[in-house]
Amino acid sequence: MPQSPDLLAERLARLKSDFPDLFTDEGRLNPAELQRLVGEGESERYEFRWHGKGEAKRRAFMPTTAALNYDASRSMNPDQARGNLIIEGENLEVLKLLLSSYRGQVKCIYIDPPYNTGKDFVYSDNYTQDKRPYWEQTGVTEGGVKVDTNAQADGRYHSNWLNMIYPRLLVARQLLREDGVVMVSIDDYEIDNLRRTMDEAFGEENHVATLVWEKGRKNDAKLFSVGHEYMAVYAKDLQALKDAKTIWREAKPGAKEIWDEYVRLRKTHGESDLAIEADLTEWFRNLPAGHASKRLARYRRVDSNGPWRDRDISWPGGGGPRYDVLHKDTGLPCKVPERGWGISAPDEMQRQIDLDLIVFRADHTEPPFRKAHLRPVADELDPENGLDEEDENATADPDDAGLAMQVRGSCIYKQSQVAVKALRKLMGAKVFPNPKDYEELAKLIQYVTGGDPCALVLDFFGGSGSTAHAVLKLNREDGGNRQFVTVQLPEEIKPKEAAYKQGYRKISDITIDRVKRVIAGTGDKPQPLDAGFKVFSLVKSNFPRVEFAPDPDKTEAENLIALKAYIQAKEASLFNVLPRELIQDEVFLKCGFQLDYQLERVTELTGNEVWRVSDSQATPRTAVVCFDTQLTAVTLDWFKAQTGRVILLEAALDTTMKWNLRHTLGARFIAF
């Protein structure tokens, strides 16, 4: 049966490729050889253990045979979706399904999982796709996905939560790009366990920061008012970010307006930097006294990288290196700043001079200065050019206060009621408790993605849809083409809850409706967004699977007859009743196509319905596909002549056909 990638088999294959001596002649891993490789170790050692950890890890790497079905009735502007997805379903199974097409594609993951307060919902991970339809089971306590509260009286209170979050983090890591980042919100109940779990899933060395979000004071507290939450931030590969000289910065108030004016002037004056400088200086002069951009008026100089201002070139705090820097005109060594050069090595200084990031004064009697661009170029932010950001003895450069870009601190101060009121206004009523602040999320996503306008953002605890809202907000502001993938369990809403009285029956209904309202626009003069999304639902596979169970009251012969009849009925009915539209999503997703794929009919073939399929990945996946259960000789010959992948149904092929196609096409032939 078609399934998602088998991560356990992949891990064993990599291990066998690198260390074949660890495997027996039968190809099985030899634990004794592995133990000898790593050493016996100590009987007492530091490790993080809980009941069920081993099984939770195995669940993460087990493939799934489930599928996703497109729901056109709940989608919005699907032709404008551009990769935006809302997926209704159990998120561990959905993450596994996304592996085939989205592995290594996600730039940023943000999740707001259950905090394990004893009142929120915990996923029990007994999704069984061969029971009643999945969405009918949510909200019950037997069969399918069990959704229940995790009472503190339970002896495995923390273990239950860890067994929920651990496998999801393991699979989520596979989806991240090498320069990807994951952010997880949590509070005091599980912050310690979350950090340890993420250390295991992502590596302790990839911890970037743990942010504190102060959301307000509770004056009725008896001792301390605990109004903060945390956000654990990890990179998939922090060293890769450092090697790429990645530095995160955000714009100060007023910086965007300056850039917009620069862009306008560049269109007007073309390559004339002097003309732009003159008009930009006049623009600053005419700003009102209290305008935020007025404080950044030193950014009146212009080059090909945009507006810039001068910046001190000396080492903050003193004690910097001293070496000769020859003046470009006099050829004599420039005066060395009293605190030493702010660039550690002569060769790096010369490189920045060559890049036109250093400006010499009239002669060598004064030190040159550095350029600080409104939107810094990577070379002027190289951390090795000055202070090590982790140096505890470093002294801040007072000149930094006037820069247009700033590094974020690790504390966020914003009242939680701001997000509550914003959602209530958007939805017309209070339909969701404790929504995340989409404006703050937008800032964080922009920050950790380095302003990437095409970043793919994943949230597999979608809730009210705050992350999707944040992505749409960023795209509206800068014209970007970021995409969101939001996953939400179709968790039932109880009749006594306010959302139920507003007509919502599942949390995922709220997720979908919120994003629709954001795209449609609100207020007396709504301004709709040029955007859309597709809705998919998690379902059992449309392909043959074993649902037969022997009847203990019957003889072996009777059960064998019943089994043969079952198989014949399956083979006779499957593709006669399933149209292409019902099975194509499962086929394409498991063949590595993202869900924004496009189909084009091959008109030269008339005997069968043949399609070309492609998606919009950086390196697009392509194939030719036919879902017919009978193929003409002309069609078969045409497929044999193809140079790309060919996807056909098993039901359309006999043994000879399959052998010929495999012999001709090799691994490019895929049979479902």
KEMARMI-307589 format. One record per residue: residue in one letter; x, y, z of N, C-alpha, C in turn. Coordinates in steps of 0.05 Angstrom, whole numbers, plus 5000, padded with zeros to 4 digits. Layout:
<nodes>
aXYZXYZXYZ...
</nodes>
This chain:
<nodes>
m501749765000500050005000501750255000p501150454984502750704985502950825013q505250925020505651035047507651255046s507851395068509751615071512551495074p514751655073517451545076517751395102d519251175101519851015125522451125137l522251305157524551435168526451245182l525251035195526950835208528650685188a527450605166528950455145531150635134e530550895130532451085119534851105138r534351125164536451155184538250915184l537050675183538550425182540250405157a539150495134540550485109543050665110r542750905121545051085123547150965142l546250845164548150725182549650495169k548250335154549450105140551450195119s550750415105552450525084555150615096d555050745119557450855131558950655148f557450465160558650275179557649985173p558349875150557349605143558149395163d560449435178561349235197559549215221l557649395225555849375247553449195241f553349075217551048915209551948625205t550048445210550548165207550448095177d551147845171551047745143548247755132e546247735150543447755141542448035138g544248235143543548515139542148645163r542248515187540948625211543048765228l542248975241544049125258544848955282n547448945287548548785310548948975333p547148965354547449145377550149115391a551248865392553848825406556048985392e556048985365558149135350557749435354l555349525355554749805359555749885387q555249715407556149775434559149795436r560549615422563449625422564449875409l563049975388563850215375563750455393v561650475408561250715425562450685453g563350435460564450385486562250295505e563150165526561150055545559650275560g561050495566559750715580559450655610e558550845624558050825653555250735659s554850585680552150505687550450735697e551850945708550451185717551351415699r549351535686550051755668547551945667y548052185658545852375655544352315630e541752285632540052245609537152325617f535652375596532852465600531052235592r529652125612528051885607525251925618w523251795606520551795617519151545606h516951475618515451235611514251275583g514951095564513851105537515551245517k517951335525519651485507520451315483g521251065487522150895465519950855445e517450805454515250765436514551025421a514751255435514251515422516151565399k518651495403520651535382520151345359r519351095365518650905343516351005327r514351125341511951225326512751445307a514751605315515551825298516651725271f518051495272519451405248517851185233m515551115242513850925228512351065205p512350955181510851085159507951065163t506451225149503551225150502451165122t500151035121498850985095496451165091a496051355109493851535107494051715082a492051885078492052055054490852325061l491152515043489852775045487952805022n485452895028483452945007482853235005y482753344981482153624977479253684982d478753894997475953975003475454244990a474354234966473954484950471854664964s469854544977467754704988468654885011r470754815024471754975047474255135040s475255105016477555255007476755534999m478655714995478055984986480056074965n479056174943480756264921482956064915p482355804910484455604906486455674884d485555824863487355894842489356104850q488956224873490756424884492156324910a491956064915493055944940496055964940r497355914918500355934916501755784938g500655544945501955384965500755404993n498955584998497655615024495755385029l496155255052494555015059493455025087i491054935091489954875117489154585117i490454425134489954135134488554065160e486353935157484753845180485453555186g486653505209487353225215489353205238e489752965246491652895268494452975258n495853145273498153265262500653085259l500952875274503152705271502952555244e500552455237500152325212500552525189v499552765192499852965171502753035166l504353065188507153125185508552915169k507952655175509152435160508452455131l505952515125505152535097506652755082l507152975096508453205084511353155078l512552945090515352885086516052835057s514352695043515052625015515552874998s514053085003514153324986515353574999y515353585025516253835038518753795055r519953565054522353525070524553725062g525653865082527754055076526854305062q524254365063523154595049522154825067v521754765093520454955111522555135123k522155395121524055595132523555645162c520955645170520355715197517955545207i518255425230516055285244515355445269y512855505272511955615298509555445307i509655355333507455205344506855305372d504355275378503255345405501855095415p503354895425502054635432500654655458p499054455466497754455493499854485514y499254655534501154715555501154515578n499354315577499154115598498454235625t496454395625495454525649493654345665g492954105654491053935666488253965655k487854175639485254235628485254235597d487554265586487654275556487853985545f487653965519487553715505490253595499v490553335502493053205495492352985475y494052965454493652765433494652495443s493052285440493852025450495051845429d495151935404496651795383495851505378n493251445380492351175371490651205346y491551375328490151415303490051145288t487751055282487350805267485650865243q486950855219485550955196483450765185d483250515196481350315185478850305203k478550485221476150495237474050665223r472050775237470150955225471551195214p470351355196471651585186472851755208y475251845203476851965224475552195238w474352385223473252615236470752555253e469552325249467352245266468252145294q470852085295471851985320472952195339t473652425328474752625346472652715366g473552735390471652815412470652575427v471352325419470552095434472951975447t472551775464474751665480475451375473e474551275450475351015442475350995411g477450855401477750835372478751095360g480051075338481051315324482951465342v482951735339484651905356483251955382k484551895403483451945429484252225439v482352395443482952665452481752695480d483452755499482452755527484052955543t483153015566484653185584486753025598n488853155606491053015620491153115648a489652985666489353075693491953055709q492553245726494953235742494952995761a492652885767492552655785493552405771d493852415744494852185730497852145737g498551895744501251845752503351895731r502451905705504251955683503552225670y503052415686502152675677504152805657h506652815665508752935647509452745624s509452485630510152285609508052295587n505552325593503452345572504052575553w504752805565505253035549507752995532l509852885544512352845529511952645506n510252435511509752245490508152365467m506752585472505352725451507252905435i508953065449510453275435513053155422y514252955434516852855424516752755395p514952565388515052475360514452695340r512752885347512153105329514553275324l516153335344518553485340520553335323l520753075327522652915311521952935282v519452905275518652915247518853205236a518153395253518253675244521053755236r523053655250525753725243526453645215q525353415205525853325178524853525157l522853675164521553855145523054115142l524754185162526154445162528354445141r528754685129531154735113533654735131e535954705119538454715136538754975151d537655195140537755445153535055505167g533455305172530855335184530855375214v528655485224528455545252525755455262v525655355287523155275300522755435325m520355525330519655675354517255545367v517455485393515255345407514455505432s511955575434510955715457510255515479i510655595504510055415527510055595552d509155485574509255635599510655465621d510355545646511955415667511355125671y509055025663508354745668510354555655e511154625631512854425616515354555603i516154795612518454925599520954755602d521454645626523854485630523854235613n521554095612521353855596521553915566l520354145558520554225530523354265521r524954415538527654475531529254215528r528854025547530353775545529553615521t526953615515525953465491527053595466m527153855464528153985440531153955438d532553935461535453875460535953605447e534153415453534453155441533653155411a531453285405530453275378532153445358f533153675368534553865350537553885357g538353795381541053825389541354065407e542554025431542954235450544554465438e546354395420548154595407546554775388n544154705381542554875363540455045377h540655065404538955245418539755535413v537955695403538555975397537956155420a535556135431534756305454532156195465t531556265490528956215501527856495508l525856575493524656845497522656835520v522257065532520257095553518157295543w515657215543513557395534511857475558e512157715566510657825589507957935578k505757815588503157875577501358025596g502358105618500658265636500658175665r499958345683499958285711497158225721k496958035739494457955751494458065780n492858265785492958395812491658225834d490358005827489157835847490957615856a493457605846495357395854496157425883k496457195897497057195925500057255930l501857165913504657195918505957355895f506457225873507457355849505357335827s505157535810503457515787505057395764v504457145757505857005736504357055710g505157245695503757325670505457275645h507557115648509357085625509156795614e509956775589510256515576513056515564y513856285552516456255540516156185511m518256225496518456135469521256025464a521455755461523955625456524655645426v526955745420527755795392530255615386y529955445366532155275358532655295328a535155275320535755255292536054955285k535554885260536154615251539154565252d540654765244543554755244544655025250l545155085275546155355282548855415270q550555205267553155255255552855335226a550855225213550455295185549655595183l548055695202547355975202549856145206k551656055224554056205229555856205205d556155975192557855955169556856125146a554256165145553056335124553056625132k554256685155554456965166551657085169t549756915178547057005183546857175207i545657405205545257585227542357685225w540857655246538057745246537858025257r536258185242535858465251532958545244e531858735258529258845251529459145249a527759265233527759555228526559705252k527759935258526660115278524360265265p522660375282520460545271521560765254g520360805231521161015213522960925190a524160685194526060595173524660515147k522360395150520860315126520160555108e519260765121518461005106520861125090i523261115103525561215089526161045064w525960785068526560595046524560635023d522060665030519960715010520560964994e521361175008522061424994524461384976y526461234985528861184969528061034944v526360824946525460674923524060854903r522361034913520961214895522961394880l524961504895526861674883528661524863r529261274869530961124851529561084824k526961044825525461014800525461274785t525461494800525361764787528061834775h530261794790532861894782534761674770g533861424770535561214758538061174775e540361184761542961124774544261374786s542961594786544161844797543861854827d545961754841545961764870545862044881l547262224868547262504878544562634877a543062584856540362694854538462574875i538862324880537262194901537962304928e540562344934541462464959540162734964a540162904943539063174945536163164952d534562994938531662984944531162854971l532762654978532362525004532862715027t534962875024535563075044533263275048e532063355025529763535026527363395039w527063135034524762985045525062975076f527462925086527962925115527263205126r528163415113527763685123524763745125n523163645108520263715108518563535126l519763335139518263165157517363315182p515063255193514263385218516263315241a516363485260518363445282518163185296g515763085300515362835315515462585298h515962605272515962365255518162175262a517561915262519561715270521961715252s521661775226523861775208525862005213k524862205226526562445231528962375248r528662175266530862095284532961935268l532361855244534261705227535261875204a535262135207535862325185538762305176r540462165191543262145182543461955158y541361805152541361635128540561795103r542262005098541662175075543562125052r545661965056547561895035546461645021v547261614995546061394979548261264962d548161004960549760854940548060634929s549260444915547660234902546160054921n547060054947545659894967543560044982g543060294975540960444988542160665006p540360795022541261005040543260895061w545261065068547160985088547961235104r549161175128550261385145553061295153d554661485163557261425172557161285200r559161125205559260985231562160965240d562660995266565260985277566660725270i569260735264570760505256572560395278s572360505303574060415325572860195340w574560055356573759825371572259915397p569759835400568259915424569659825450g569960005469571159935494574259955495g575459995471578360015470579759755469g582459765464584059525462583859375436g582959515415582659395389585359365375p585459215353587959175338588959435325r591659445322592859685310594659585287y594059675263595659605239595359835219d596959825198596960045178594660005158v593260235154591260245133592060475115l592860415090593860625073591660785060h591861055061589861225049589861195018k587461195007587261134978588561344960d588761594970589961804954592861864961t593361894987596161974996597961734997g596861495000598561255002599961225029l599261405048600561395074598661265094p599761155116598061025137596161225150c593561155151591661325164591961315194k591161525207591161545236589561305248v590661165267589260945280587561055303p585060985304583261075326584461005353e583961175373585061125400584260855411r581860755404580960495414581760265396g583260315375584060115356582060075334w582759935313580959885291578659705300g576359765289573959605295573759355278i575659315260575759085243578258935250s577958675256580058535270582658485254a582458445228584858375212585258555188p587658605180588258775156586958675131d586958405127585758305102582758345100e581458335124578558385124578058685120m579758855131579559145126579759195096q581759075083582159125054579759025038r578658795047576258685033573958875034q573459005057571259185060571859445045i574359525043575059755026574359694997d575059454988574559374960571559364955l569959304975567059294972565659564975d567259774978566260044981564560075007l565459935028564059965054565660135073i568060225065569760405080570160665065v569760885078570061145065572461295077f574361375060576661525070575961825072r577261955091576962245093578862385074a579062655076580562805056583462715054d584662645077587462545076587762345099h590262255104590862045123590962145152t590662405157590862505184588462435202e586362335190583962255205583261965196p582261805215581461535208579161535189p578961335172576561315154574161235172f571861215159569461125174568060905158r566360755172564860545159562160645150k561060515129558360565121556460385137a554260495145552060335158549560385141h548760185126546560215108543860175123l541860315112539160295123538360005124r538859865102538459575102541259455098p542459365120545259285119545759055100v548059075086549058855070550558665088a550658415080551758205098554558265107d556258375090559058415097559458615119e557758815120558159015141557058925168l555658685169554758575194556158325202d558458265189559958035196560858045225p559957855241560557865270563557865276e565257755258568057745263569458015258n567858205248568958475242569058645267g568058545289567958705313567558525337l565658585354565258445378564058165374d564957975390563557725391561057765406e558757695395556257755408555857605434e557557395439557257255464559457335484d560957545478563057635496561857785519e561957675544560657795567562058055575n564558085568566058325576565958545555a564358495534564258695513562758945522t563559165510562159425516560659505491a558059575495556359645472557459905459d557159915433557960145418555660355420p556260585432554060785434553160885407d554860855387554060945360551760775349d551360525360549260345350546460465355a546160635375543560745382542260885358g543860995340542761135318542360975293l542860715294542560545271539560485266a538860435240536160385233535260095238m537259915241536659635246537559565274q536159385287536859315314536459015319v537958905337537558625345535358615366r533758405364531558375383532558285410g531358375431531958275458530458015463s531057885485529757625491527157655507c526257895511523757935526521758085508i519357995508517158125493515158235513y514358475510512358595528509958675512k507758525515505258595502502958455516q500958605522498558495536497258285520s496458065533495057855519492257935509q491058135523488358225515488358355488v490658445478490658575452489858365431a491058125433490357915413487457815417v486557805442483857715447481857905434k482258165438480458365427480558375396a482958335385483258345356481758105343l481957875355480457645344477457675348r476657775370473757815375472658015355k474158225349473258415329473058295301l475058125294475058005268472757805265m472257645286470357425284467557515292g467257745305464657845313463757735340a465457575353464757455379467357325390k467257255415469557115427469156815420v470756705403470456435394472856255401f474956375412477356215417478756335442p479456165461480856265485483856305480n484956515489487856555489489156535461p488256675441489556665415492256795417k494156705400496756835399496557095383d498257285390498257545378499557535350y497857555329498857525302500857745294e500557985306502458195299505258135309e505458035334508057965345509157725330l507457535323508357295307509457385280a508157585268509157685242511957805245k512357955266515058065271517157855275l516457645291518357435296518957265271i516857205255517257055230519057215211q518457475209520157645192523057645201y523357655228526057675240527657415235v526557185242528156935240528456835212t526756935193527056855165528757045150g529857255163531557445150530057605129g527457635132525857785112525457635086d525957375086525557215062522657235052p522157365029519457405020518057155009c519456935007518256684997518456465017a518856535043519156325063516656155066l517055895071514855715077514655685107v512355745118511955745147509955535155l510655365174508955135182508055175211d505555115216504355115243502654865245f503454665260501954415262500254395287f500054615302498054645323496554905316g494954905295493955145283492255315300g490655195318488855355335487055535320s487055795327485255985314486356095288g488756005280489856095254491656345256s492756395279494456645283496856645264t498156415261500556405244499856465215a497756345205496956405177496256705174h494956815194494257105194496857265193a498857185208501457335209502757325182v502757095169503957075142502557245122l499957245122498457415104498957715109k499257785134499958065141502658145129l504657975132507258035121507158065090n505757885077505457905048504058155039r502058245054500658485047502458725050e504258725070505958955076508158985055d509358765047511758795029511358655002g508958564996508558434970509858164967g510658034990511957784989510157554981n511357324978509857084970510456854990r510456925015510756725036508356535035q508756285043506556095043506255985071f503755915078503255795104502155515100v502855335118501655075120500755045149t498155045153496955025180495554765183v496154625205494854365211493354395237q490854305237489254315261487454065263l487453945286485753715292482853805291p481053655279478253725279476953665307e477953805326477153765354474353875358e472553715370469853795373469554025393i467754205387467054425405464554355421k464654375447462454295463460154495461p457654395463455354575460455254805479k456454785502456354995522458255225515e460155185497462155385491461055595472a462155845475461256065459461456025429a463655885421464155845392461855665381y460855475396458755305387456255465381k455655665398453355825395453556015370q456056055361456556205337456456035312g455955785315455655605292458055435286y460155455302462555285297462255025312r463054805298462854535310465554415315k467654515302470354405306472254645307i474554605322476554815323477554885295s477754685278478754735251476854915235d474254905242472355095229473055385235i473955435260474755705268477255785252t479255595251481755645236481155735208i479455585194478855635166477355895163d475355945180473656185177475356435183r477156425202478856655208480456735184v481756535171483456605149481856705125k479456605122477656705101476957005106r476457065131475757345138478157535133v480557435140482957605135483357655106i482957455089483257495060481057665049a478657635058476357785047476558085056g477858135078477958415088475558475106t475858665124473758735143473359035143g471259115157470659405160468759495138d468259755139466359875120467459875092k470059885089471259885062473359665062p472559415061474459195061476259195037q478759125041480659105020481658815018p480358665000481058374998483958334990l485158125000487858054993487957884968d490057914953490557744930491757484939a490057314952491057074964488756874966g489456624973487456414977488756184991f487355974995488455735008486755495000k488055255002486655004997486354855024v484054735027483554575051483754275044f485254125060485453845057484653705083s483553465081482853315105484353045105l485152965129486452715133484352485131v484852285114483052065110484751805108k483351585109484751335104485451315074s487351145067488251125040485951025022n485951124998483951044978484850784964f487250684970488250444957487750194974p488049964962487449714976488949685002r487649595022488849545048487349315061v488649195081487448955093485549045115e482949005110480849055130479448795138f480348575126479048325132480048215159a478248105175478847985200477447715201p478947495207477647235208475447225230d473347065224471147035243471846785260p472246835287473046605304470946395306d468446455298466246255299466146075274k467846145254467845985229470345815228t470145605211472445435207474545575190e476945455190479145565173478445575144a477045365135476245355107474245565100e472345615119470245815115471546095114n473446145132474846405132476446445107l477646225096479246255072477446325048i475046205047473146275026472346565028a471846655053470946935057473247125050l475747045055478047215048478247245018k477947025003478147034974475947214962a473547184974471347354964471847644970y473047704993473747985000475748094980i477747944974479848034956478648084928q477047904918475747944892474048184891a472548234913470748474914472448724913k474648724928476348964928477549014900e478648814888479848844862477848934841a475348834843473348904823472149174826s472249284850470749534855472449784858l475049754865476549984873476650214853f477650164829478050374810475550424793n473650254795471150304781469550534795v469950574820468350764835469951014844l472551004840474251234849475051404826p474051644823474951814801477751924806r478952024785481652134787481852344809e479852524811480052734830480252634859l479352394864479352284891481952164899i483452064880485951924886488452084879q488252294863490652424852492252564874d490952684894492352814916494152614930e493152384936494652184951497052094934v496552044908498651944890500852154888f500152404882502152614877503652674903l502352694926503652754951505752544957k505052294954506852074961509052034940c508652164917510752154896512552404898g512152574919513952794923513053064912f510553084902509553334892508253494914q508853754916507453924935504653964926l502954044945500054044939499154294923d501054434912500354654893500854564865y500854294860501554194834499554284812q500454284788498854364765498654124745l496254084733495853874714495353994686e496553864666496053944638495553684622r493353684608492553444592494453414568v495253164563496853094540494853044517t494553234500492453214479493153034456e495652964453496452804430495552514433l494852434458493952164463490852164466t489552014450486552014451485451754463g487051544464486051294474485951284504n487451454518487451464547487651754556e486851804581487052064593489752084607v491652224594494352244605494952544612w496352584634496852854644499752894649r500553144646503253234656502753374682v504353314702504053434728506653564736s506553794749508853934759508054104783d510054174800509454344822511354584821s511354744842512855004841515155004861q516354774867518754764884520954904869a523154974884525455104872526454944848t526554684852527054504829524454344825p522754424806520054304804520154004799r518353864812517953584806516153564781t516753374764515153344740514653044735a512552974721511952694713509652694693v509252464681506852424665505352204680v502652224680501152044696498551964682c497651724687495051634677493651464698f491151534703489551394724487551194712d487751154686485950954673486750674682t484750494682485350214690485850034666q485650144642486450004618488050194600l490150094588491950254572492050134544t492050314524492250224496495250174490a495750024469498449974460499950234453v498450414440499650674433500550824458t498850824478499550964503501950834516l502050574517504350434530506950504515d506950504489509350564474510150854479w508251034482508851314487510151344514f509151204534510351214561513251104560k513850894545516450784544518550984532a517551174517519351364504519851614521q518651624545518951864561521651864576t522652104580525252124594524952204623g522552264632522052334660520552114674r519352174696517951974712515251914700v514451664703511851574693510351444716i507851534721506251434743503751304732l503351054739501050894729499850734752l497450644748496150484768496750184764e497150044786497649754785495449614770a492949714775490649574763490649584733a492249764721492249784692494349604679l495949474695498349334685498349034692d498948874672499548594679502548564684t503348314690506148274697508048344674t507248274650508948334626509248634622m507048774624507149064621509049194641k508749104666510449224688513349154683w513948914674516748834669517949014647n516449044625517449204603517849494611l515949604626516349884634518649914654r518949724672521149734690523849704676h523849524656526349484641527149734625t525149874614525650104597526150364614l524550404634524650654649526250634675g526550404686528050374711526550504734a528050654751526850774775524850994767r524851084742523051294734520151204731f519750934732517050824731516050774759i513650884764512350854791509550744787a509050524800506350394798504950414825f502450514825500850534849498650324848
</nodes>
